[in-house]
Structure formats: C-alpha cells, structure tokens
Amino acid sequence: MIVERSEYKGKPMLVIKNGEEDKFPFSFGLSKAKKILENIEEIKKFVAEQENRG
C-alpha cells in the first residue's frame, strides 16, 4: 500500500494506492479524513462483517 500527499484546487489531499500501477487510487481531503476518524470503529466493524461473509 502506498500513501501519498497531493493537492486538489489548492487543498491538501491524501492518496492511497494498492501499488504504483493502481489505476483507481482512493483520495480524500481533510473533511472526509475527519469523518473517517470519527467513524473508524464502525468502518472496522463493517470490514469484519464483509470479510466473514466469504
């Protein structure tokens, strides 16, 4: 996994890639980062549930 800092319209962004050749990286700014952090336990729960579905 690769995490890079970037910029969009003058605003800081984080870009998460599976690798250098990732065609569809996941990127977000401060507002979404705060939402993710505020709900990290629910996100972890969701991932665990989905992984257990097989």
VOMAR-414643 format. One record per residue (C-alpha): residue number from 1; residue in three letters; chain; y, z, x negated. Coordinates in pm, 1 decimal, always signed. Example, Ala and Ser with C-alpha at 12.3 -4.5 7.8 and 13.67 -1.06 7.14 Angstrom:
<recs>
rec nr 1	rest ALA	kette A	north -450.0	up +780.0	east -1230.0
rec nr 2	rest SER	kette A	north -106.0	up +714.0	east -1367.0
</recs>
This chain:
<recs>
rec nr 1	rest MET	kette A	north +0.0	up +0.0	east +0.0
rec nr 2	rest ILE	kette A	north +344.6	up -89.2	east -127.8
rec nr 3	rest VAL	kette A	north +667.1	up +78.1	east -9.6
rec nr 4	rest GLU	kette A	north +998.5	up -82.6	east -98.5
rec nr 5	rest ARG	kette A	north +1359.8	up -17.2	east -12.7
rec nr 6	rest SER	kette A	north +1559.1	up -302.9	east +126.8
rec nr 7	rest GLU	kette A	north +1875.0	up -371.3	east +321.1
rec nr 8	rest TYR	kette A	north +1949.9	up -544.3	east +652.0
rec nr 9	rest LYS	kette A	north +2308.0	up -614.4	east +754.6
rec nr 10	rest GLY	kette A	north +2423.6	up -353.4	east +503.6
rec nr 11	rest LYS	kette A	north +2189.7	up -80.9	east +634.1
rec nr 12	rest PRO	kette A	north +1908.0	up +72.9	east +426.2
rec nr 13	rest MET	kette A	north +1551.6	up -13.3	east +525.0
rec nr 14	rest LEU	kette A	north +1200.1	up +84.1	east +421.2
rec nr 15	rest VAL	kette A	north +944.0	up -194.7	east +397.7
rec nr 16	rest ILE	kette A	north +572.4	up -109.8	east +397.6
rec nr 17	rest LYS	kette A	north +327.0	up -377.3	east +283.1
rec nr 18	rest ASN	kette A	north -51.1	up -386.3	east +252.1
rec nr 19	rest GLY	kette A	north -1.5	up -577.9	east -74.4
rec nr 20	rest GLU	kette A	north +228.3	up -825.0	east -246.6
rec nr 21	rest GLU	kette A	north +98.3	up -1113.5	east -34.9
rec nr 22	rest ASP	kette A	north +144.2	up -931.8	east +300.7
rec nr 23	rest LYS	kette A	north +295.7	up -1186.9	east +539.4
rec nr 24	rest PHE	kette A	north +386.7	up -930.8	east +805.5
rec nr 25	rest PRO	kette A	north +529.7	up -615.1	east +645.3
rec nr 26	rest PHE	kette A	north +639.1	up -319.4	east +857.9
rec nr 27	rest SER	kette A	north +1008.0	up -239.3	east +816.9
rec nr 28	rest PHE	kette A	north +1239.4	up +16.3	east +972.1
rec nr 29	rest GLY	kette A	north +1570.3	up +190.2	east +920.2
rec nr 30	rest LEU	kette A	north +1695.9	up +546.2	east +941.0
rec nr 31	rest SER	kette A	north +1693.9	up +573.6	east +1320.8
rec nr 32	rest LYS	kette A	north +1328.5	up +470.8	east +1352.2
rec nr 33	rest ALA	kette A	north +1234.0	up +680.2	east +1048.9
rec nr 34	rest LYS	kette A	north +1373.6	up +988.2	east +1224.4
rec nr 35	rest LYS	kette A	north +1175.8	up +905.4	east +1540.1
rec nr 36	rest ILE	kette A	north +859.0	up +865.6	east +1334.9
rec nr 37	rest LEU	kette A	north +911.3	up +1201.3	east +1161.5
rec nr 38	rest GLU	kette A	north +985.8	up +1379.4	east +1489.8
rec nr 39	rest ASN	kette A	north +658.5	up +1247.6	east +1634.6
rec nr 40	rest ILE	kette A	north +432.0	up +1243.2	east +1329.0
rec nr 41	rest GLU	kette A	north +171.3	up +1475.5	east +1484.3
rec nr 42	rest GLU	kette A	north +140.5	up +1256.1	east +1794.2
rec nr 43	rest ILE	kette A	north +108.4	up +949.3	east +1569.1
rec nr 44	rest LYS	kette A	north -168.5	up +1119.7	east +1369.5
rec nr 45	rest LYS	kette A	north -345.6	up +1210.4	east +1693.8
rec nr 46	rest PHE	kette A	north -320.0	up +850.2	east +1817.2
rec nr 47	rest VAL	kette A	north -463.7	up +711.5	east +1492.8
rec nr 48	rest ALA	kette A	north -754.3	up +957.6	east +1500.2
rec nr 49	rest GLU	kette A	north -834.0	up +872.3	east +1864.0
rec nr 50	rest GLN	kette A	north -827.5	up +499.3	east +1798.6
rec nr 51	rest GLU	kette A	north -1038.3	up +523.4	east +1483.1
rec nr 52	rest ASN	kette A	north -1300.4	up +725.5	east +1670.9
rec nr 53	rest ARG	kette A	north -1332.9	up +455.9	east +1938.4
rec nr 54	rest GLY	kette A	north -1522.6	up +243.1	east +1688.2
</recs>
